[in-house]
Amino acid sequence: MDIFLTATEARHQFLKLLNEVKEGERIIITHRGKPAAAMIDFERLQLLTELARLWQDPQSLGHIRAAHEDLRAGRVHRLRGVPTVKRLVDLARKKGLIKPSG
């Protein structure tokens, strides 16, 4: 849930807000009644930065679109349990997507 505060309120409650952000809250700081800034946890910032980088890379965006089309067309493989690298490679070999190791 987003918490909206004025800049003055945020300044007075900064340390409390820092703890709330660490617990997953998003803080929206307003200035003259309009959203002006946001406080989010550092891990979320890193994720958003990496996602933005992917969306700006034409090759990555092409892979994302292709994966989305595969998903919409039903070209998916369901795995039970944790999808480890070994299990994914074994499945790809079984489906003929990669060559068997020799």
Secondary structure, DSSP 8 states (H G I E B T S, - for coil): -EEEEEHHHHHHTHHHHHHHHHTT-EEEEEETTEEEEEE--HHHHHHHHHHHHHHH-HHHHHHHHHHHHHHHTT-----SS---HHHHHHHHHHTTSS----
